[in-house]
Structures are given as structure tokens and as C-alpha cells.
Amino acid sequence: MTTPEKPERLPALRVTGLKKRYGANTILDDVSLDVPAGQVVTLVGPSGCGKSTFLRCLTWLDPPDEGFVEVEGRPFGREVGEFGSVRLQSSREVDRMRPRLGLVFQQLNLWPHWSVRANVEAPLRIVLGRSLEEARGRADDLFARLRIGDLADAFPTQLSGGQRQRVAIARALAMNPAVMLFDEPTSALDPELVGEVLGAIKELALTGMTTLVVTHEIGFARSVADRLLFMDGGRIVLDGPPGAVIDDPAHPRARAFFDKVLSRRSFISAKPMTGEQA
């Protein structure tokens, strides 16, 4: 008796032929990508190469001109209909699917006039229709997990940059996404807070959450990610294990980028301490 084959597990995120143009400028040029469930992926590249635009297109906040996005096998934003025709989904369909991709922006976009608790609970009640009791229970679980329970009644303006990042992560996680997306999560932080936020993302990754992080933190990419993508000119030109991509990049643009980034960090770490630092 033959053993039936197990059905192929669909990736948590599938991107096919994604293109985005602004006027005559092509920002994303035929980007395709599969991210298996539970994988941690970092996206690295020079400024202006299309990384942030890619995340906005994935979440359909900035609809791509061409291409397809699937989340756990379900089309998002655009789909192939009957007889091969392409259909744009309605705004209602897009809004219903969007919470499956949890995006933490560079600017965080917390509501400043709402408390931390309200920032996390309100989307659950408004978007997902959860009761107050359900929303509060979910929020309390996330506050404990991210160690921000003592901040529940504070307002965003009263928090440090690292604390605001944790609140933004809690708000995104509250929607129970299939994939977490981070857009340069440490770009606006003071240096001493960078490790705090990267630690929170690392803890999240260790739970098995599928994660895609746009970052310039090469050490984080090397130590935490399963996979590193290098983007240049709107294309993913390298895709592989972080150590291999960083240490021996098989693309001249990536080699120049990593040589510059790593040599600058070596220079900074080698600078002599001043009298105040010694």
C-alpha cells in the first residue's frame, strides 16, 4: 500500500512579479519571493533601492502596478479570475485581508491622543469586531509578553523611542498576523535603544513568527535571520544565508555596499575613547 503524499505547505507570503512605477521611474522591477512559515528574513540594500516601497506594496497601502501577493495561499489585492482574467479586489476585501500582514512603520503611527491600551485595543474592536473583554484580554497578554504592562495607561508622548516601538509591535501582533513586517525599526532610535528593540524582534522571531525586516543592522541580520535578501535598483539581486551573502556577496553592488558598511563600523569601533569615555 502506498503512503499518500503530504500536501505541499503553502508559504506564509508569496510575491510574484511585483512592479511599481512613479511616473517614468521604476521603483520595483519584477520582484518575486516566497517566505515559508516561521522564517525570519532580512531585506538589506542602499537607500532608495525600493525596500520601504516593497513593504507598502505588500500591504497594499501603495498598490503595485503589476504582480501578485498571496498570504497563506490567499490572494491579496489582485487575483487571477475566471479564464485567466486579472481582477482587483474591492476595498472591503483588501481591508479584510490587510491585518494578516502586521506592518510596523518607521514613524510608528501611534495615535498620540490615545493611551497605550487604547492604541492596542481599538483596532481589535473596530477592525475585527472583538468585544471589550476579548480586546482587553488580548492586549494584556501582549503587554506581559513585551514587558510594557506598566505603560498601559501612558500616552505615546510619555514614552521612550524603544517603548513606543514595543507598543507598535503589540498593536500589530494584536491582529494575529500571518507575517510581521518591520520597516527600519531602529532608524529613529538613540543608539542605546537599538539593542532593546532588536532584542524584542529577536524574541518575536524565536516564537516562530514569520518575519520580514528591512534593516541596516548587519549584525542583527547575521545573528537572527534565516535568510538575507539584498535589493538594488528595485530588484532582489542576492538571496541566501546571511553569513554567505555578507561575507562573500556574489554581486558587485552588494560587495561594495557591505565593504563600505562593515569598514565604517570597524572604524567607529576602533576610534580611541575620549577622556570622558575612558
RAJOQUI-V788040 format. One record per residue. SS is DSSP state (A for helix, B for strand, O for the rest). PHI is phi in whole degrees, 0 to 359 (none if undefined). BURIAL is # if it has 24 or more other C-alpha atoms within 12 Angstrom, else .. Layout:
ss=SS phi=PHI burial=BURIAL
ss=SS phi=PHI burial=BURIAL
This chain:
ss=O phi=none burial=.
ss=O phi=278 burial=.
ss=O phi=277 burial=.
ss=O phi=296 burial=.
ss=O phi=290 burial=.
ss=O phi=288 burial=.
ss=O phi=297 burial=.
ss=O phi=296 burial=.
ss=O phi=281 burial=.
ss=O phi=288 burial=.
ss=O phi=294 burial=.
ss=O phi=296 burial=#
ss=B phi=222 burial=#
ss=B phi=231 burial=#
ss=B phi=238 burial=#
ss=B phi=227 burial=#
ss=B phi=59 burial=#
ss=B phi=286 burial=#
ss=B phi=227 burial=#
ss=B phi=217 burial=#
ss=B phi=235 burial=.
ss=B phi=239 burial=.
ss=O phi=63 burial=.
ss=O phi=274 burial=.
ss=B phi=266 burial=.
ss=B phi=269 burial=#
ss=B phi=267 burial=#
ss=B phi=240 burial=#
ss=B phi=234 burial=#
ss=B phi=64 burial=#
ss=B phi=273 burial=#
ss=B phi=231 burial=#
ss=B phi=194 burial=#
ss=B phi=244 burial=#
ss=B phi=239 burial=#
ss=O phi=295 burial=#
ss=O phi=301 burial=#
ss=O phi=88 burial=#
ss=O phi=277 burial=#
ss=B phi=251 burial=#
ss=B phi=240 burial=#
ss=B phi=250 burial=#
ss=B phi=244 burial=#
ss=B phi=234 burial=#
ss=B phi=169 burial=#
ss=O phi=294 burial=#
ss=O phi=301 burial=.
ss=O phi=84 burial=.
ss=O phi=277 burial=#
ss=O phi=113 burial=#
ss=A phi=296 burial=#
ss=A phi=294 burial=#
ss=A phi=300 burial=#
ss=A phi=301 burial=#
ss=A phi=296 burial=#
ss=A phi=293 burial=#
ss=A phi=289 burial=#
ss=A phi=301 burial=#
ss=O phi=269 burial=#
ss=O phi=64 burial=#
ss=O phi=287 burial=.
ss=O phi=228 burial=.
ss=O phi=303 burial=#
ss=O phi=291 burial=#
ss=O phi=283 burial=#
ss=B phi=214 burial=#
ss=B phi=101 burial=#
ss=B phi=225 burial=#
ss=B phi=234 burial=#
ss=B phi=234 burial=#
ss=B phi=241 burial=#
ss=O phi=52 burial=#
ss=O phi=85 burial=#
ss=B phi=259 burial=#
ss=B phi=295 burial=#
ss=B phi=227 burial=#
ss=O phi=92 burial=#
ss=B phi=215 burial=#
ss=B phi=216 burial=#
ss=B phi=274 burial=.
ss=O phi=265 burial=.
ss=A phi=296 burial=.
ss=A phi=62 burial=.
ss=A phi=81 burial=.
ss=O phi=285 burial=.
ss=B phi=260 burial=.
ss=B phi=240 burial=.
ss=B phi=278 burial=#
ss=O phi=287 burial=#
ss=O phi=289 burial=.
ss=A phi=299 burial=.
ss=A phi=293 burial=.
ss=A phi=295 burial=.
ss=A phi=297 burial=#
ss=A phi=296 burial=.
ss=A phi=289 burial=#
ss=A phi=272 burial=#
ss=A phi=305 burial=#
ss=O phi=298 burial=#
ss=O phi=289 burial=#
ss=B phi=245 burial=#
ss=B phi=271 burial=#
ss=B phi=253 burial=#
ss=B phi=256 burial=#
ss=O phi=284 burial=#
ss=O phi=300 burial=#
ss=O phi=276 burial=.
ss=O phi=70 burial=#
ss=O phi=58 burial=.
ss=O phi=285 burial=#
ss=O phi=281 burial=.
ss=O phi=292 burial=.
ss=O phi=271 burial=.
ss=O phi=248 burial=.
ss=B phi=291 burial=#
ss=A phi=304 burial=#
ss=A phi=300 burial=#
ss=A phi=295 burial=#
ss=A phi=300 burial=#
ss=A phi=272 burial=#
ss=A phi=282 burial=#
ss=A phi=301 burial=#
ss=A phi=300 burial=#
ss=A phi=297 burial=#
ss=A phi=281 burial=.
ss=A phi=281 burial=.
ss=O phi=274 burial=.
ss=O phi=263 burial=.
ss=O phi=71 burial=.
ss=O phi=284 burial=.
ss=O phi=287 burial=.
ss=A phi=300 burial=.
ss=A phi=296 burial=.
ss=A phi=296 burial=.
ss=A phi=297 burial=#
ss=A phi=293 burial=#
ss=A phi=296 burial=.
ss=A phi=295 burial=#
ss=A phi=298 burial=#
ss=A phi=297 burial=#
ss=A phi=298 burial=.
ss=A phi=289 burial=#
ss=A phi=300 burial=#
ss=A phi=293 burial=.
ss=A phi=296 burial=.
ss=O phi=263 burial=#
ss=O phi=58 burial=.
ss=O phi=231 burial=#
ss=A phi=301 burial=.
ss=A phi=283 burial=.
ss=A phi=255 burial=#
ss=O phi=303 burial=#
ss=O phi=264 burial=.
ss=O phi=280 burial=.
ss=B phi=252 burial=#
ss=A phi=309 burial=#
ss=A phi=292 burial=.
ss=A phi=267 burial=.
ss=O phi=255 burial=.
ss=O phi=285 burial=.
ss=A phi=301 burial=#
ss=A phi=295 burial=#
ss=A phi=295 burial=#
ss=A phi=297 burial=#
ss=A phi=298 burial=#
ss=A phi=295 burial=#
ss=A phi=295 burial=#
ss=A phi=297 burial=#
ss=A phi=295 burial=#
ss=A phi=300 burial=#
ss=A phi=298 burial=#
ss=A phi=292 burial=#
ss=A phi=294 burial=#
ss=A phi=302 burial=#
ss=O phi=278 burial=#
ss=O phi=57 burial=#
ss=O phi=288 burial=#
ss=O phi=280 burial=#
ss=B phi=221 burial=#
ss=B phi=258 burial=#
ss=B phi=244 burial=#
ss=B phi=237 burial=#
ss=B phi=254 burial=#
ss=O phi=46 burial=#
ss=O phi=296 burial=#
ss=O phi=249 burial=#
ss=O phi=296 burial=#
ss=O phi=257 burial=.
ss=O phi=261 burial=.
ss=O phi=295 burial=.
ss=A phi=307 burial=.
ss=A phi=289 burial=.
ss=A phi=265 burial=.
ss=A phi=300 burial=#
ss=A phi=298 burial=.
ss=A phi=299 burial=#
ss=A phi=288 burial=#
ss=A phi=297 burial=#
ss=A phi=296 burial=.
ss=A phi=296 burial=#
ss=A phi=292 burial=#
ss=A phi=298 burial=#
ss=A phi=300 burial=.
ss=A phi=297 burial=#
ss=A phi=298 burial=#
ss=A phi=292 burial=.
ss=O phi=281 burial=.
ss=O phi=96 burial=.
ss=O phi=290 burial=#
ss=B phi=295 burial=#
ss=B phi=221 burial=#
ss=B phi=233 burial=#
ss=B phi=240 burial=#
ss=B phi=278 burial=#
ss=O phi=205 burial=#
ss=O phi=251 burial=#
ss=O phi=277 burial=#
ss=A phi=294 burial=#
ss=A phi=298 burial=#
ss=A phi=297 burial=#
ss=A phi=301 burial=#
ss=A phi=291 burial=#
ss=A phi=271 burial=.
ss=A phi=250 burial=#
ss=O phi=285 burial=#
ss=O phi=278 burial=#
ss=B phi=204 burial=#
ss=B phi=236 burial=#
ss=B phi=252 burial=#
ss=B phi=247 burial=#
ss=B phi=249 burial=#
ss=B phi=210 burial=#
ss=O phi=60 burial=#
ss=O phi=79 burial=#
ss=B phi=235 burial=#
ss=B phi=273 burial=#
ss=B phi=260 burial=#
ss=B phi=220 burial=#
ss=B phi=207 burial=#
ss=B phi=183 burial=#
ss=O phi=301 burial=#
ss=A phi=306 burial=#
ss=A phi=301 burial=.
ss=A phi=292 burial=.
ss=A phi=292 burial=#
ss=A phi=285 burial=#
ss=A phi=277 burial=.
ss=O phi=217 burial=.
ss=O phi=291 burial=#
ss=O phi=270 burial=.
ss=O phi=206 burial=.
ss=A phi=299 burial=.
ss=A phi=292 burial=#
ss=A phi=293 burial=#
ss=A phi=297 burial=#
ss=A phi=295 burial=.
ss=A phi=297 burial=#
ss=A phi=291 burial=#
ss=A phi=300 burial=.
ss=A phi=291 burial=.
ss=A phi=296 burial=.
ss=A phi=289 burial=.
ss=A phi=291 burial=.
ss=A phi=295 burial=.
ss=A phi=289 burial=.
ss=A phi=294 burial=.
ss=A phi=295 burial=.
ss=A phi=297 burial=.
ss=A phi=291 burial=.
ss=A phi=269 burial=.
ss=O phi=297 burial=.
ss=O phi=293 burial=.
ss=O phi=285 burial=.
ss=O phi=282 burial=.
ss=O phi=300 burial=.
ss=O phi=290 burial=.
ss=O phi=280 burial=.
ss=O phi=293 burial=.
